[in-house]
Amino acid sequence: MKLKFSLLAALMLAVLLVLAACSGDGGQKGETSQEDGGAGTEDETESDAGAAEGDQVLIFARGGDSESLDPASTTDGESSRITKQIYEGLLEFDKESFEVLPGLAHDWEVADDGLSYTFYLEEGVTFHDGTDFNAEAVKTNFERWADPEHEYAFADEGYVYSMYGTMFGGFKGDENHVIEEINVINDHEIEFVLNQPLGFFLQNMAMTYFPITSPAALEEYGPAINENPVGTGPFKFVSWSKDDSIVLDKFEDYRIDGLPKLDRVVFEVIPDNAARLIALRSGEIDIMDGLNPDDAAGVEADDGLELYEREENNIGYVGFNVGKEPFDNKDLRHAISHAIDKEAIAEALYAGYATPASVPLPPSYMGYNDEVESFEYDPDRAKELLEEAGYEDGLEIELWTMPVARPYMPDPETVSEIIQNNLAEIGITVTIVREEWAPYLEKTMNGEHQMYMLGWSGTNGDPDYFLSSLLHGSNVGSSNREFYANDEVDELLNQAKLSIDQDERASFYQQAQEIIADDAPMVPLVHSRPVLATTSAVQNYVPHPSTSESLAEVELAN
């Protein structure tokens, strides 16, 4: 027998969890535009950004640019922030949580054995290019993500849909790839058949990585779809001036009556947090992310501004490249873990909006292991371990630091300086390496670093998204920038992924965290509660834990 999920059932039975999103930016200087089906000029972009189709034009300022607007091709949170407005998936999350709700599918059925999912699709929906949304479009998108040889996979152009592989157990032909086949029943009914259960399959369907792109646009743009996105969402793509702005306009034929309320959204890049706040106070922008925690009290006291706080749903960390010297030495990793003063970092830079971390998984998550002991700040013990590691005379290392503020780390430069001073106390000389954001992501993914800073924010409410993405051996060289691979950890994470018993899954994750903590491929620093601000004119804005919230219901008071 199958269990049918109506909208009411979905509201009652979908999984409620907690999280947030990751990092990103990049690209070379240039500009693309979907208007008239082709590229625009930089002058046109500036004109687009300044002109309004109506009086509801919202300016959203962020710290870095997007990396790609082909959603599944990136783990970049700044990319997902944009694609959330342009695209929709079969399911979506509640606007304040990770409760699963209908999206492009209004109902769905799950087989009792968890091996079949049937989705009933909305009718009369069109993509921004005027073509019809249907079951074939869904199948095309999932097959292009799964098959590196698919005509729309664009693998030869450098696109690897790593998040698909992470969330669905690999790719077509891989032993653990869980989607066996996709059957189009009719234009508005589609069935996914699995070869083994997947405990978070429905959550995956609501992630910002797996929305549906117009097949006609895939054919038209090819690999350039990453700069010419075409979805069914409330806003359609207009232009992108790299490292400057992305302009979106209201989709007049959006499937939900009365939405969106805004006529235009402009996402501007203002790298400096303080500069963004100045722009907000002056009325040049309407929303800013990446507010310095020290500025939160001032914003709260300002009658013209509103303060918002996201849930503690991330991890900011220092990672070691364990695949090369000197960080293939576990004693050295332990020494540095004891030398970094997490409490000082939390107190100095987060103004009470963060807690020191002991494991990568946020405390509110299923499977969080609160028995794992954190490496306490202990310079004396760090010196002993440094000697045991064979570096009694000290050593010189590089620490790569992020060039942009992120929700999990609003002031990376100062964090890097604190760590530099901490390690100097035990005889380690640290050279801070700075790169632009896109090269930073690319070079750390390629393993050019020794020690680096980054973070991760959850996007589907499940612990697998943190632990497997960051530390499973299959993700080495993509989201696993530690180049860490432990067969026992991989097996535990594989078992947890495929179990539909949530208690069993929690146990697997707890065991994995114990091993990871001892191996110390990273130093978990803090779990933060990111703060952001808007002008008081912004109405109906609800920050999502994933950091990628829809702006469809947002409007500006006159």
DARA-V743433 format. One record per residue. N is the residue number from 0. RES is the residue in three letters. PHI is phi in whole degrees, -180 to 180 (none if undefined). OMEGA is omega in whole degrees, -180 to 180 (NA if undefined). Layout:
{{N | RES | PHI | OMEGA} {N | RES | PHI | OMEGA}}
//
This chain:
{{0 | MET | none | 179} {1 | LYS | -109 | 178} {2 | LEU | -99 | -178} {3 | LYS | -97 | 180} {4 | PHE | -103 | 169} {5 | SER | -88 | 177} {6 | LEU | -59 | 180} {7 | LEU | -64 | 180} {8 | ALA | -64 | 179} {9 | ALA | -62 | -180} {10 | LEU | -64 | -176} {11 | MET | -86 | -168} {12 | LEU | -109 | -177} {13 | ALA | -65 | -175} {14 | VAL | -74 | 178} {15 | LEU | -108 | -178} {16 | LEU | -137 | -177} {17 | VAL | -130 | 172} {18 | LEU | -174 | 175} {19 | ALA | -170 | -170} {20 | ALA | -123 | -168} {21 | CYS | -108 | -170} {22 | SER | -124 | 168} {23 | GLY | 157 | -180} {24 | ASP | 167 | 165} {25 | GLY | 141 | 178} {26 | GLY | 99 | 178} {27 | GLN | -92 | 179} {28 | LYS | -61 | -179} {29 | GLY | 163 | -177} {30 | GLU | -153 | 176} {31 | THR | -130 | -180} {32 | SER | -146 | 177} {33 | GLN | -88 | -177} {34 | GLU | -58 | 179} {35 | ASP | 61 | 175} {36 | GLY | 72 | -178} {37 | GLY | -150 | -177} {38 | ALA | -81 | 177} {39 | GLY | -104 | 178} {40 | THR | -107 | 180} {41 | GLU | -65 | 178} {42 | ASP | -63 | 178} {43 | GLU | -64 | -180} {44 | THR | -62 | -180} {45 | GLU | -63 | 178} {46 | SER | -65 | 179} {47 | ASP | -58 | -175} {48 | ALA | -65 | -176} {49 | GLY | -91 | -177} {50 | ALA | -87 | 180} {51 | ALA | -121 | 174} {52 | GLU | -79 | 179} {53 | GLY | -160 | -176} {54 | ASP | -92 | -179} {55 | GLN | -104 | -180} {56 | VAL | -115 | -177} {57 | LEU | -107 | 177} {58 | ILE | -108 | -179} {59 | PHE | -111 | -178} {60 | ALA | -99 | -179} {61 | ARG | -137 | -173} {62 | GLY | -81 | -177} {63 | GLY | -143 | -180} {64 | ASP | -83 | 176} {65 | SER | -79 | 180} {66 | GLU | -98 | -179} {67 | SER | -157 | 176} {68 | LEU | -106 | 167} {69 | ASP | -97 | -161} {70 | PRO | -53 | -175} {71 | ALA | -79 | -176} {72 | SER | -89 | -174} {73 | THR | -145 | 172} {74 | THR | -106 | -172} {75 | ASP | -80 | -180} {76 | GLY | -65 | 178} {77 | GLU | -69 | 174} {78 | SER | -72 | -179} {79 | SER | -63 | 178} {80 | ARG | -57 | -179} {81 | ILE | -81 | -175} {82 | THR | -64 | 176} {83 | LYS | -60 | -179} {84 | GLN | -82 | -173} {85 | ILE | -93 | -171} {86 | TYR | -114 | 171} {87 | GLU | -138 | 175} {88 | GLY | -106 | 179} {89 | LEU | -63 | 178} {90 | LEU | -125 | 175} {91 | GLU | -145 | 179} {92 | PHE | -93 | 170} {93 | ASP | -54 | -173} {94 | LYS | -69 | 179} {95 | GLU | -121 | -174} {96 | SER | -154 | 177} {97 | PHE | -106 | 171} {98 | GLU | -69 | -176} {99 | VAL | -83 | -179} {100 | LEU | -130 | 176} {101 | PRO | -62 | 174} {102 | GLY | -131 | 174} {103 | LEU | -71 | 170} {104 | ALA | -103 | -178} {105 | HIS | -88 | 177} {106 | ASP | -148 | 175} {107 | TRP | -157 | 179} {108 | GLU | -126 | 178} {109 | VAL | -123 | 178} {110 | ALA | -66 | -179} {111 | ASP | -57 | -179} {112 | ASP | -86 | 179} {113 | GLY | 73 | -175} {114 | LEU | -107 | 179} {115 | SER | -144 | 178} {116 | TYR | -128 | 178} {117 | THR | -113 | -178} {118 | PHE | -114 | 178} {119 | TYR | -105 | -168} {120 | LEU | -91 | 174} {121 | GLU | -63 | 178} {122 | GLU | -101 | 177} {123 | GLY | 76 | -180} {124 | VAL | -92 | 177} {125 | THR | -121 | 171} {126 | PHE | -75 | -180} {127 | HIS | -63 | 179} {128 | ASP | -90 | 176} {129 | GLY | 91 | 178} {130 | THR | -81 | -175} {131 | ASP | -82 | 169} {132 | PHE | -83 | 179} {133 | ASN | -157 | -177} {134 | ALA | -65 | 179} {135 | GLU | -63 | 178} {136 | ALA | -64 | 178} {137 | VAL | -62 | -179} {138 | LYS | -61 | 180} {139 | THR | -57 | -178} {140 | ASN | -66 | -179} {141 | PHE | -67 | 179} {142 | GLU | -72 | 179} {143 | ARG | -70 | 177} {144 | TRP | -71 | -172} {145 | ALA | -82 | -171} {146 | ASP | -114 | 179} {147 | PRO | -61 | -180} {148 | GLU | -95 | -178} {149 | HIS | -65 | -177} {150 | GLU | -62 | 179} {151 | TYR | -107 | -180} {152 | ALA | -78 | 177} {153 | PHE | 58 | -179} {154 | ALA | -62 | -179} {155 | ASP | -71 | 176} {156 | GLU | -100 | 177} {157 | GLY | 96 | 180} {158 | TYR | -90 | 175} {159 | VAL | -122 | -176} {160 | TYR | -82 | -171} {161 | SER | -64 | -178} {162 | MET | -69 | 174} {163 | TYR | -62 | 179} {164 | GLY | -61 | 180} {165 | THR | -67 | -172} {166 | MET | -85 | -178} {167 | PHE | -119 | 171} {168 | GLY | 78 | 180} {169 | GLY | 122 | -176} {170 | PHE | -121 | -179} {171 | LYS | -51 | -179} {172 | GLY | 92 | 178} {173 | ASP | -75 | -175} {174 | GLU | -59 | -175} {175 | ASN | -99 | 178} {176 | HIS | -67 | -168} {177 | VAL | -86 | -179} {178 | ILE | -85 | -178} {179 | GLU | -82 | 178} {180 | GLU | -158 | 177} {181 | ILE | -125 | -175} {182 | ASN | -113 | 174} {183 | VAL | -83 | -180} {184 | ILE | -79 | 173} {185 | ASN | -158 | -175} {186 | ASP | -58 | -173} {187 | HIS | -129 | 176} {188 | GLU | -146 | -178} {189 | ILE | -141 | -177} {190 | GLU | -119 | 172} {191 | PHE | -105 | 179} {192 | VAL | -106 | -179} {193 | LEU | -102 | 176} {194 | ASN | -94 | 175} {195 | GLN | -161 | -177} {196 | PRO | -64 | 175} {197 | LEU | -136 | -170} {198 | GLY | -63 | -176} {199 | PHE | -131 | -177} {200 | PHE | -60 | -179} {201 | LEU | -67 | 176} {202 | GLN | -60 | 179} {203 | ASN | -59 | -177} {204 | MET | -65 | 180} {205 | ALA | -97 | -177} {206 | MET | -70 | 179} {207 | THR | -68 | -179} {208 | TYR | -77 | -170} {209 | PHE | -124 | 173} {210 | PRO | -86 | -171} {211 | ILE | -105 | 177} {212 | THR | -94 | 176} {213 | SER | -60 | 176} {214 | PRO | -59 | 178} {215 | ALA | -63 | 178} {216 | ALA | -69 | 176} {217 | LEU | -60 | 179} {218 | GLU | -69 | -177} {219 | GLU | -70 | -171} {220 | TYR | -96 | -177} {221 | GLY | 59 | -179} {222 | PRO | -58 | -180} {223 | ALA | -75 | 175} {224 | ILE | -60 | 180} {225 | ASN | -68 | 176} {226 | GLU | -122 | -179} {227 | ASN | -140 | -173} {228 | PRO | -71 | 179} {229 | VAL | -136 | -180} {230 | GLY | -126 | 178} {231 | THR | -116 | -171} {232 | GLY | -72 | -175} {233 | PRO | -68 | -180} {234 | PHE | -126 | 178} {235 | LYS | -109 | -177} {236 | PHE | -71 | 176} {237 | VAL | -113 | -176} {238 | SER | -161 | 179} {239 | TRP | -141 | 171} {240 | SER | -102 | -169} {241 | LYS | -58 | -180} {242 | ASP | 62 | -180} {243 | ASP | -132 | -175} {244 | SER | -154 | 171} {245 | ILE | -125 | -177} {246 | VAL | -112 | 177} {247 | LEU | -125 | 177} {248 | ASP | -117 | 176} {249 | LYS | -56 | 174} {250 | PHE | -90 | -173} {251 | GLU | -63 | -178} {252 | ASP | -102 | -180} {253 | TYR | -59 | -170} {254 | ARG | -68 | -179} {255 | ILE | -103 | -178} {256 | ASP | -59 | 176} {257 | GLY | 85 | 180} {258 | LEU | -124 | -6} {259 | PRO | -77 | -180} {260 | LYS | -89 | 178} {261 | LEU | -81 | 175} {262 | ASP | -86 | -177} {263 | ARG | -154 | 172} {264 | VAL | -125 | 176} {265 | VAL | -117 | 176} {266 | PHE | -96 | -178} {267 | GLU | -103 | 175} {268 | VAL | -95 | 171} {269 | ILE | -130 | -169} {270 | PRO | -59 | -174} {271 | ASP | -89 | -179} {272 | ASN | -59 | -178} {273 | ALA | -64 | 179} {274 | ALA | -65 | 177} {275 | ARG | -64 | -180} {276 | LEU | -67 | 176} {277 | ILE | -60 | 180} {278 | ALA | -64 | 178} {279 | LEU | -67 | -179} {280 | ARG | -63 | -178} {281 | SER | -83 | 180} {282 | GLY | 85 | 179} {283 | GLU | -73 | 178} {284 | ILE | -130 | -178} {285 | ASP | -110 | -180} {286 | ILE | -135 | 172} {287 | MET | -131 | 171} {288 | ASP | -99 | 178} {289 | GLY | 74 | 175} {290 | LEU | -68 | 174} {291 | ASN | -62 | -180} {292 | PRO | -53 | 179} {293 | ASP | -65 | -180} {294 | ASP | -92 | -175} {295 | ALA | -62 | -178} {296 | ALA | -63 | 179} {297 | GLY | -66 | 177} {298 | VAL | -64 | -179} {299 | GLU | -62 | -178} {300 | ALA | -86 | -177} {301 | ASP | -90 | -178} {302 | ASP | -63 | -178} {303 | GLY | -90 | -177} {304 | LEU | -127 | 176} {305 | GLU | -126 | 179} {306 | LEU | -100 | 176} {307 | TYR | -126 | -179} {308 | GLU | -133 | 175} {309 | ARG | -87 | 179} {310 | GLU | -70 | 178} {311 | GLU | -72 | -169} {312 | ASN | -144 | -176} {313 | ASN | -159 | 173} {314 | ILE | -144 | 169} {315 | GLY | -102 | -172} {316 | TYR | -147 | 168} {317 | VAL | -109 | -178} {318 | GLY | -109 | 175} {319 | PHE | -104 | 170} {320 | ASN | -83 | -175} {321 | VAL | -76 | -178} {322 | GLY | -85 | 178} {323 | LYS | -147 | -179} {324 | GLU | -64 | 0} {325 | PRO | -91 | -170} {326 | PHE | -88 | 166} {327 | ASP | -80 | -180} {328 | ASN | -99 | -175} {329 | LYS | -66 | 179} {330 | ASP | -61 | 178} {331 | LEU | -66 | 179} {332 | ARG | -63 | 177} {333 | HIS | -66 | -180} {334 | ALA | -61 | -179} {335 | ILE | -66 | 178} {336 | SER | -61 | 178} {337 | HIS | -77 | -174} {338 | ALA | -85 | -176} {339 | ILE | -88 | -177} {340 | ASP | -90 | -178} {341 | LYS | -65 | -179} {342 | GLU | -60 | 180} {343 | ALA | -64 | 178} {344 | ILE | -64 | -180} {345 | ALA | -63 | -177} {346 | GLU | -71 | -173} {347 | ALA | -78 | -168} {348 | LEU | -119 | -173} {349 | TYR | -116 | 174} {350 | ALA | 49 | 178} {351 | GLY | 87 | -178} {352 | TYR | -100 | 178} {353 | ALA | -159 | 174} {354 | THR | -128 | 177} {355 | PRO | -58 | -175} {356 | ALA | -109 | 175} {357 | SER | -114 | 178} {358 | VAL | -136 | -178} {359 | PRO | -67 | -174} {360 | LEU | -81 | 177} {361 | PRO | -62 | -174} {362 | PRO | -61 | -177} {363 | SER | -80 | -174} {364 | TYR | -81 | 169} {365 | MET | -55 | 177} {366 | GLY | 86 | 177} {367 | TYR | -61 | -177} {368 | ASN | -100 | -178} {369 | ASP | -82 | 177} {370 | GLU | -94 | 176} {371 | VAL | -73 | -179} {372 | GLU | -82 | 177} {373 | SER | -73 | 172} {374 | PHE | -75 | -179} {375 | GLU | -69 | 177} {376 | TYR | -66 | -174} {377 | ASP | -152 | -177} {378 | PRO | -58 | -180} {379 | ASP | -65 | 178} {380 | ARG | -64 | 179} {381 | ALA | -62 | 178} {382 | LYS | -65 | 178} {383 | GLU | -62 | -180} {384 | LEU | -68 | 177} {385 | LEU | -64 | 177} {386 | GLU | -68 | 178} {387 | GLU | -63 | 179} {388 | ALA | -77 | 179} {389 | GLY | 95 | -178} {390 | TYR | -122 | -179} {391 | GLU | -63 | 177} {392 | ASP | -94 | -180} {393 | GLY | 84 | 177} {394 | LEU | -161 | 177} {395 | GLU | -113 | -180} {396 | ILE | -137 | 175} {397 | GLU | -108 | 173} {398 | LEU | -119 | 178} {399 | TRP | -83 | -178} {400 | THR | -120 | -178} {401 | MET | -65 | 180} {402 | PRO | -89 | -178} {403 | VAL | -130 | 175} {404 | ALA | -74 | 177} {405 | ARG | -128 | -178} {406 | PRO | -57 | -179} {407 | TYR | -85 | -178} {408 | MET | -154 | -174} {409 | PRO | -71 | -180} {410 | ASP | -141 | -176} {411 | PRO | -63 | -179} {412 | GLU | -62 | 180} {413 | THR | -68 | 176} {414 | VAL | -59 | -179} {415 | SER | -64 | 179} {416 | GLU | -70 | 176} {417 | ILE | -62 | 179} {418 | ILE | -64 | 177} {419 | GLN | -57 | 179} {420 | ASN | -69 | 177} {421 | ASN | -57 | -176} {422 | LEU | -74 | 176} {423 | ALA | -62 | -180} {424 | GLU | -65 | 180} {425 | ILE | -109 | 174} {426 | GLY | 95 | 178} {427 | ILE | -104 | 178} {428 | THR | -92 | -176} {429 | VAL | -110 | 171} {430 | THR | -101 | -179} {431 | ILE | -85 | 180} {432 | VAL | -104 | -179} {433 | ARG | -120 | 177} {434 | GLU | -134 | 169} {435 | GLU | -66 | -169} {436 | TRP | -60 | -178} {437 | ALA | -62 | 175} {438 | PRO | -62 | 178} {439 | TYR | -59 | -180} {440 | LEU | -65 | -178} {441 | GLU | -67 | -176} {442 | LYS | -71 | 176} {443 | THR | -71 | 176} {444 | MET | -64 | 179} {445 | ASN | -82 | 176} {446 | GLY | 83 | -179} {447 | GLU | -79 | -175} {448 | HIS | -92 | 167} {449 | GLN | -100 | -177} {450 | MET | -138 | -173} {451 | TYR | -148 | 179} {452 | MET | -118 | 176} {453 | LEU | -163 | 179} {454 | GLY | -165 | -175} {455 | TRP | -153 | 176} {456 | SER | -125 | -175} {457 | GLY | -74 | -178} {458 | THR | -131 | 179} {459 | ASN | -137 | 176} {460 | GLY | 78 | -176} {461 | ASP | -123 | -178} {462 | PRO | -63 | 180} {463 | ASP | -59 | -177} {464 | TYR | -63 | 176} {465 | PHE | -81 | -168} {466 | LEU | -72 | 180} {467 | SER | -72 | -178} {468 | SER | -60 | -173} {469 | LEU | -85 | -166} {470 | LEU | -136 | 175} {471 | HIS | -78 | -177} {472 | GLY | -61 | -179} {473 | SER | -70 | -178} {474 | ASN | -103 | 175} {475 | VAL | -59 | 179} {476 | GLY | 87 | 172} {477 | SER | -127 | 178} {478 | SER | -79 | 175} {479 | ASN | -94 | -178} {480 | ARG | -88 | 173} {481 | GLU | -81 | -175} {482 | PHE | 56 | -177} {483 | TYR | -95 | 177} {484 | ALA | -143 | 177} {485 | ASN | -132 | -175} {486 | ASP | -58 | -179} {487 | GLU | -68 | 177} {488 | VAL | -63 | -180} {489 | ASP | -58 | -178} {490 | GLU | -67 | 178} {491 | LEU | -63 | 179} {492 | LEU | -68 | 176} {493 | ASN | -64 | 179} {494 | GLN | -63 | 180} {495 | ALA | -65 | -179} {496 | LYS | -63 | -171} {497 | LEU | -95 | -180} {498 | SER | -84 | 174} {499 | ILE | -107 | 174} {500 | ASP | -91 | -173} {501 | GLN | -67 | 177} {502 | ASP | -66 | 178} {503 | GLU | -65 | 178} {504 | ARG | -59 | -179} {505 | ALA | -59 | 180} {506 | SER | -64 | 179} {507 | PHE | -61 | -179} {508 | TYR | -66 | 179} {509 | GLN | -65 | 177} {510 | GLN | -63 | -180} {511 | ALA | -63 | -179} {512 | GLN | -65 | 177} {513 | GLU | -63 | -180} {514 | ILE | -69 | 180} {515 | ILE | -60 | -179} {516 | ALA | -61 | 179} {517 | ASP | -71 | 179} {518 | ASP | -69 | 177} {519 | ALA | 52 | 174} {520 | PRO | -74 | 178} {521 | MET | -149 | 172} {522 | VAL | -109 | 176} {523 | PRO | -65 | -176} {524 | LEU | -95 | -175} {525 | VAL | -146 | 163} {526 | HIS | -106 | -175} {527 | SER | -107 | 171} {528 | ARG | -112 | -173} {529 | PRO | -61 | 177} {530 | VAL | -110 | 178} {531 | LEU | -147 | -173} {532 | ALA | -144 | 175} {533 | THR | -134 | 167} {534 | THR | -75 | -179} {535 | SER | -70 | 178} {536 | ALA | -75 | -177} {537 | VAL | -77 | -178} {538 | GLN | -116 | 173} {539 | ASN | 66 | 178} {540 | TYR | -87 | -179} {541 | VAL | -128 | 179} {542 | PRO | -65 | 179} {543 | HIS | -92 | 178} {544 | PRO | -55 | -178} {545 | SER | -76 | -174} {546 | THR | 73 | 177} {547 | SER | -121 | -178} {548 | GLU | -100 | 175} {549 | SER | -72 | 176} {550 | LEU | -104 | -174} {551 | ALA | -61 | -176} {552 | GLU | -96 | -178} {553 | VAL | -73 | 173} {554 | GLU | -146 | -180} {555 | LEU | -108 | 177} {556 | ALA | -69 | -179} {557 | ASN | -76 | NA}}
//
